[in-house]
Amino acid sequence: MDLNVKRIYDEPAVEDGTRILVDGLWPRGMKKEDAPMDLWLKEVAPSATIRNAFRDGSDWESFVEAYHNELDQNKAALNRIFEAAAKGPVTLLYAKKTPNTTTRWRCIAT
């Protein structure tokens, strides 16, 4: 499975394949009609509860465990990603303005 992670603000590339936004909130400063993506699956984004816990000081490992537990409860949404990946490369997009969290999200996507 060819699965990549990228900010939605970064330039699209041919090798991105199917581009899926996996953020719960719409990216700031971007019009929906101009968004370089194929699908928005906000239901696979971390819930506000675990996002806020991480922001408020929860460690990374706790965040990953809580997020994996949420994803285990949402197989239907994950299957949409796997179905797209069966046809070719998939790039999961997130809406962080600064690129410093790419490797963290890569841990969750794999």
N, C-alpha and C positions, 0 to 999 in steps of 0.2 A: 504494500500500500504506500503510495507516494503522498504523504501528508506534510504540509508546510505551515508555518505560522508567519504572519506579516501584519503590520499596521495598515489599516485601510487608507491612511494618508500617504503611504508609500506608492510609488508608481506601479501600476499593474504590469505584469510581464507575461509573455506567451506561456512560459513554463509554469505559471500559477495554476493553470487549468481552471477548474470550477472554484470560484471565490465565494466563500460563505462567511458572512458576518456572524460572529458568535458572541456578541456583546449585548447586554440587556438594555442598554440605552443607545439612542441614535447618536452617531458621531457629531460633535459640535462643529458648526461651521460648514456642514456638508448638506447639500440639498439631496433629497431622496432620488430625484431623477438624474442627478449627476454622480451618484455613488458607483464606483467601479466594483460591482459585485453581482453575483448571480442569485443569491439567496440570503435572507436574514433569518437565522435560527436563534432568536433571543431566548428561547426556552432552554438552551444548553449553557447559557451564561450562569456563573455562580449567583446564588440568591443574594439579596441585600443583606440577609443575616450573616452569612459567612464573609461577604465582602467587607462589611462593617467591622466584624470581629478581627479580620486581618488588618484593616486600617487602624484599628484601636490597639494593636499590639500583639495579636495572636501570631504565633510563629508560622513560618512557611509550611512546615510539615503538617501542622494541624489544619491549615487552609487546604492543602492538597487532599488530605484524608476526608475532610468534610465535603469538598467538591466532588471527589470520586463517589462518595456516598450519594450525593444528589444525582450524579450522572447515572448511577446504578438504578435509580428510580425513574429515569427518563429514557428508557431504551428506544422508544419510538423516534424521538428526535435524533438520537445518536445513529439510528439505522439510516436516516436520511443522509448523514455524512458518509457512512460506510457504502451506501448505494452509489453515491456520487464517486467515491474513491474506487469502486470496482470498475468504473468507466474510464478512469484516468486520474491525473494529479488533482489534488484538492489543496487549496490554501485557506486556512482558517484565519479570518481577519478580526482584529480587535481595534478599539477606538481610542487607545492611549495616545496622547499627543507626543510624548517623549518616547524614544525607542528603547529605553533601558530595561524593559521587562520582557523582551522577546524570549530570552532563554528560559525564564520562569514559565511562560506559557507553553513553551515547547515541552517542558516536563509533563504538563497535564495532557497535552495532545498525544503523547506517545504511550 
